[in-house]
Amino acid sequence: MERKFNKQPKLHVRSGDTVKVIAGDDKGKSGKILSVDLEKRRAIVEGLNLVTKHVKPSASSPQGGIQKKEAPIHVSNLMLVDPKTGEATRTGRKKNENGKLVRYSKKTGEVING
């Protein structure tokens, strides 16, 4: 009998979380996560890791030109910002009273909603 494994990886960040960048060109900056790619373990953070994209004129953008766009950042370079204290914190998982896994801040020990 084969064992079944959860194919979807669990990450310490989710869409909508406020995170701080701890490595790379945008180190020290913080922003809100717009989307997360679970397979590649990368997240797009609002206003961070901007890249320049050259857009060819088309029907949707007749002018064309150069646009700034957010590029994905690996989640290992992101740290969750605790909503209560406003500081970057590591996260852990524990079961609550209902037996459901919830994230908690290792710095304060409080449960992180979201």
Contact map, one row per residue, 1 for C-alpha under 8 A:
111000000000000000000000000000000000000000000000000000000000000000000000000000000000000000000000000000000000000000
111100000000000000000000000000000000000000000000000000000000000000000000000000000000000000000000000000000000000000
111110000000000000000000000000000000000000000000000000000000000000000000000000000000000000000000000000000000000000
011111000000000000000000000000000000000000000000000000000000000000000000000000000000000000000000000000000000000000
001111100000000000000000000000000000000000000000000000000000000000000000000000000000000000000000000000000000000000
000111111000000000000000000000000000000000000000000000000000000000000000000000000000000000000000000000000000000000
000011111000000000000000000000000000000000000000000000000000000000000000000000000000000000000000000000000000000000
000001111100000000000000000000000000011000000000000000000000000000000000000000000000000000000000000000000000000000
000001111110000000000000000000000000011000000000000000000000000000000000000000000000000000000000000000000000000000
000000011111000000000000000000000000000000000000000000000000000000000000000000000000000000000000000000000000000000
000000001111110000000000000000000000010010000000000000000000000000000000001000000000000000000000000000000000000000
000000000111110000000000000000000000000000000000000000000000000000000000000000010000000000110000000000100000000000
000000000011111010100000000000000000000000000000000000000000000000000000001000110000000000000000000000000000000000
000000000011111110000000000000001011000000000000000000000000000000000000000000000000000000000000000000000000000001
000000000000111110000000000000011111000000000000000000000000000000000000000000000000000000000000000000000000000000
000000000000011111000000000000011110000000000000000000000000000000000000000000000000000000000000000000000000000001
000000000000111111100000000000011000000000000000000000000000000000000000000000011000000000000000000000000000000001
000000000000000111110000000001111000000000000000000000000000000000000000000000011010000000000000000000000000000000
000000000000100011111000000001111000000000000000000000000000000000000000000001111000000100000000000000000000000000
000000000000000001111100001111100000000000000000000000000000000000000000000001111000000100000000000000000000000000
000000000000000000111111011111000000000000000000000000000000000000000000000011100000000000000000000000000000000000
000000000000000000011111001100000000000000000000000000000000000000000000000011100000000000000000000000000000000000
000000000000000000001111111100000000000000000000000000000000000000000000000011000000000000000000000000000000000000
000000000000000000001111111000000000000000000000000000000000000000000000000010000000000000000000000000000000000000
000000000000000000000011111000000000000000000000100000000000000000000000000000000000000000000000000000000000000000
000000000000000000001011111110000000000000000001100000000000000000000000000000000000000000000000000000000000000000
000000000000000000011111111110000000000000000000000000000000000000000000000000000000000000000000000000000000000000
000000000000000000011110011111000000000000000000000000000000000000000000000000000000000000000000000000000000000000
000000000000000000011000011111100000000000000001000000000000000000000000000000000000000000000000000000000000000000
000000000000000001111000000111110000000000000001000000000000000000000000000000000000000000000000000000000000000000
000000000000000001110000000011111000000000001111000000000000000000000000000000000000000000000000000000000000000000
000000000000001111100000000001111100000000001100000000000000000000000000000000000000000000000000000000000000000000
000000000000011111100000000000111111000000111100000000000000000000000000000000000000000000000000000000000000000000
000000000000001100000000000000011111000000111100000000000000000000000000000000000000000000000000000000000000000000
000000000000011100000000000000001111100000111000000000000000000000000000000000000000000000000000000000000000000000
000000000000011000000000000000001111110011110000000000000000000000000000000000000000000000000000000000000000000000
000000000000000000000000000000000011111111100000000000000000000000000000000000000000000000000000000000000000000000
000000011010000000000000000000000001111111000000000000000000000000000000000000000000000000000000000000000000000000
000000011000000000000000000000000000111110000000000000000000000000000000000000000000000000000000000000000000000000
000000000000000000000000000000000000111111000000000000000000000000000000000000000000000000000000000000000000000000
000000000010000000000000000000000001111111100000000000000000000000000000011000000000000000000000000000000000000000
000000000000000000000000000000000001110111110000000000000000000000000001111000000000000000000000000000000000000000
000000000000000000000000000000001111100011111000000000000000000000000001111000000000000000000000000000000000000000
000000000000000000000000000000001111000001111100000000000000000000000111100000000000000000000000000000000000000000
000000000000000000000000000000111110000000111111100000000000000000000101100000000000000000000000000000000000000000
000000000000000000000000000000111100000000011111000000000000000000000100000000000000000000000000000000000000000000
000000000000000000000000000000100000000000001111110000000000000000000100000000000000000000000000000000000000000000
000000000000000000000000010011100000000000001111110000000000000000000110000000000000000000000000000000000000000000
000000000000000000000000110000000000000000001011111000000000000000000111100000000000000000000000000000000000000000
000000000000000000000000000000000000000000000011111100000000000000011110000000000000000000000000000000000000000000
000000000000000000000000000000000000000000000000111110000000000000011110000000000000000000000000000000000000000000
000000000000000000000000000000000000000000000000011111000000000001111000000000000000000000000000000000000000000000
000000000000000000000000000000000000000000000000001111100000000001111000000000000000000000000000000000000000000000
000000000000000000000000000000000000000000000000000111110000000111100000000000000000000000000000000000000000000000
000000000000000000000000000000000000000000000000000011111000000111100000000000000000000000000000000000000000000000
000000000000000000000000000000000000000000000000000001111100000110000000000000000000000000000000000000000000000000
000000000000000000000000000000000000000000000000000000111110111110000000000000000000000000000000000000000000000000
000000000000000000000000000000000000000000000000000000011111111100000000000000000000000000000000000000000000000000
000000000000000000000000000000000000000000000000000000001111110000000000000000000000000000000000000000000000000000
000000000000000000000000000000000000000000000000000000000111110000000000000000000000000000000000000000000000000000
000000000000000000000000000000000000000000000000000000001111111100000000000000000000000000000000000000000000000000
000000000000000000000000000000000000000000000000000000001111111100000000000000000000000000000000000000000000000000
000000000000000000000000000000000000000000000000000000001100111110000000000000000000000000000000000000000000000000
000000000000000000000000000000000000000000000000000001111100111111000000000000000000000000000000000000000000000000
000000000000000000000000000000000000000000000000000001111000001111100000000000000000000000000000000000000000000000
000000000000000000000000000000000000000000000000000111100000000111110000000000000000000000000000000000000000000000
000000000000000000000000000000000000000000000000000111100000000011111000000000000000000000000000000000000000000000
000000000000000000000000000000000000000000000000011110000000000001111100000000000000000000000000000000000000000000
000000000000000000000000000000000000000000000000011110000000000000111110000000000000000000000000000000000000000000
000000000000000000000000000000000000000000011111111000000000000000011111000000000000000000000000000000000000000000
000000000000000000000000000000000000000000010001111000000000000000001111100000000000000000000000000000000000000000
000000000000000000000000000000000000000001111000100000000000000000000111110000000000000000000000000000000000000000
000000000000000000000000000000000000000001111000100000000000000000000011111011000000000000000000000000000000000000
000000000000000000000000000000000000000011100000000000000000000000000001111111000000000000000000000000000000000000
000000000010100000000000000000000000000011100000000000000000000000000000111111100000000000000000000000000000000000
000000000000000000000000000000000000000000000000000000000000000000000000011111100000000000000000000000000000000000
000000000000000000001111000000000000000000000000000000000000000000000000111111100000000000000000000000000000000000
000000000000000000111110000000000000000000000000000000000000000000000000111111110000000000000000000000000000000000
000000000000100000111100000000000000000000000000000000000000000000000000001111111000000111000000000000000000000000
000000000001100011110000000000000000000000000000000000000000000000000000000001111100000111100000000000000000000000
000000000000000011110000000000000000000000000000000000000000000000000000000000111110011110000000000000000000000000
000000000000000000000000000000000000000000000000000000000000000000000000000000011111111110000000000000001000000100
000000000000000001000000000000000000000000000000000000000000000000000000000000001111111000000000000000000000000100
000000000000000000000000000000000000000000000000000000000000000000000000000000000111110000000000000000000000000000
000000000000000000000000000000000000000000000000000000000000000000000000000000000111111000000000000000000000000000
000000000000000000000000000000000000000000000000000000000000000000000000000000001111111100000000000000000000000000
000000000000000000000000000000000000000000000000000000000000000000000000000000001110111110000000000000000000000000
000000000000000000110000000000000000000000000000000000000000000000000000000000111100011111000000000000000000000000
000000000000000000000000000000000000000000000000000000000000000000000000000000111100001111100000000000001110000000
000000000000000000000000000000000000000000000000000000000000000000000000000000110000000111110000000000001110000000
000000000001000000000000000000000000000000000000000000000000000000000000000000010000000011111000000000111100000000
000000000001000000000000000000000000000000000000000000000000000000000000000000000000000001111100000000111100000000
000000000000000000000000000000000000000000000000000000000000000000000000000000000000000000111110000011110000000000
000000000000000000000000000000000000000000000000000000000000000000000000000000000000000000011111000011110000000000
000000000000000000000000000000000000000000000000000000000000000000000000000000000000000000001111111111000000000000
000000000000000000000000000000000000000000000000000000000000000000000000000000000000000000000111111111000000000000
000000000000000000000000000000000000000000000000000000000000000000000000000000000000000000000011111100000000000000
000000000000000000000000000000000000000000000000000000000000000000000000000000000000000000000011111100000000000000
000000000000000000000000000000000000000000000000000000000000000000000000000000000000000000000011111110000000000000
000000000000000000000000000000000000000000000000000000000000000000000000000000000000000000000011111111000000000000
000000000000000000000000000000000000000000000000000000000000000000000000000000000000000000001111001111100000000000
000000000000000000000000000000000000000000000000000000000000000000000000000000000000000000001111000111110000001100
000000000001000000000000000000000000000000000000000000000000000000000000000000000000000000111100000011111000001110
000000000000000000000000000000000000000000000000000000000000000000000000000000000000000000111100000001111100111100
000000000000000000000000000000000000000000000000000000000000000000000000000000000100000011110000000000111111111100
000000000000000000000000000000000000000000000000000000000000000000000000000000000000000011110000000000011111110000
000000000000000000000000000000000000000000000000000000000000000000000000000000000000000011000000000000001111100000
000000000000000000000000000000000000000000000000000000000000000000000000000000000000000000000000000000001111110000
000000000000000000000000000000000000000000000000000000000000000000000000000000000000000000000000000000011111111000
000000000000000000000000000000000000000000000000000000000000000000000000000000000000000000000000000000011101111100
000000000000000000000000000000000000000000000000000000000000000000000000000000000000000000000000000001111000111110
000000000000000000000000000000000000000000000000000000000000000000000000000000000110000000000000000001111000011111
000000000000000000000000000000000000000000000000000000000000000000000000000000000000000000000000000000100000001111
000000000000010110000000000000000000000000000000000000000000000000000000000000000000000000000000000000000000000111
